[in-house]
Amino acid sequence: MKVLHTVAEARSEVRAAKAAGKRIVLVPTMGALHEGHRALLAAGRGAGEVLALSIFVNPLQFGPSEDLSAYPRPFGRDLEVARGSGVDLVFAPPAGEVYPQGFETFVDQRKLPNHLCGVSRPGHFRGVLTVVLKLFHILEPDVAIFGEKDWQQLQTIRRMVQDLDLAVEVRAHPIVRERSGLARSSRNAYLSRAGRAAAALVRRALEAGRLALDRGARDPGRIRAAMARVLARSPLLVPEYAAVADPETLEDLSAVADRALLALAVRVERARLIDNLVWRAAPRVARAGARRKGRKPLS
Ligand code: AMP
């Protein structure tokens, strides 16, 4: 496994791999690797010949009052995880290598960042897109894998790839959870035992939203209320948003038709946690078939 810290080193490795006709798969992360990252790496292992992992806590995507300096950086442990996951190439540049003196070019999007996390994190997606575009240029991946946990990030990256004609295939990986249902996150490390127990309610709130939809609710206000009731069970949870939105445009829905993104951001102690699920209506045929047999439709 090669561990590279400069753009020049990464470039020459990538060029050699490409010259040998190898496909490069990239899993971009901020490190503090957990089961979620491991799952992305396992998916990446089978998707090409060179598995690249980037570890970079990107200062550009943190707001001035956010946790940039506190963000966990267990680099030695991360390298162990990378080795155990069959990574071929780790790219872990210092911030000055990515943003040298005089850096002034950024990637902006017009609408997608105006929703969900973008509301309380102005500039966050600009930071994400800028660094992801740079990683794509430096590491030239054929495939890049991102987690559905950061749903909005995934949509903004897909949009950028489409809009800027980038020759990379973006693949999404489902959310990896703890047994309690809590989505794995590097920021879970900030939680106390009580905080972790409370945080498990986030997934339960999404399930309550899903149940409301399965039972026929189509008014986003009712679905949001169902999620809010679950979150209100713990005083440790401070909801930031509970959204019922279009899964692609991320715009709030005025009524749910056949699909909806349910997305939550909740503060728990020092952590800000996000989670989501995409609800889809059961296919009509199944509904009609189930009705004929006198059963409730599956959902
Ligand atoms: P991060 O290191 O938090 O920036 O995450 C790096 C990548 O891992 C992103 O594509 C995340 O969406 C993904 N990821 C983080 N946590 C999970 C999880 N619990 N399940 C699936 N993907 C995840």
Residues whose N, C-alpha, C, O or C-beta is under 5 A from the ligand:
A	BS01	AMP	P28 T29 M30 G31 G36 H37 I145 F146 G147 E148 K149 D150 H173 P174 I175 V176 A183 R184 S185
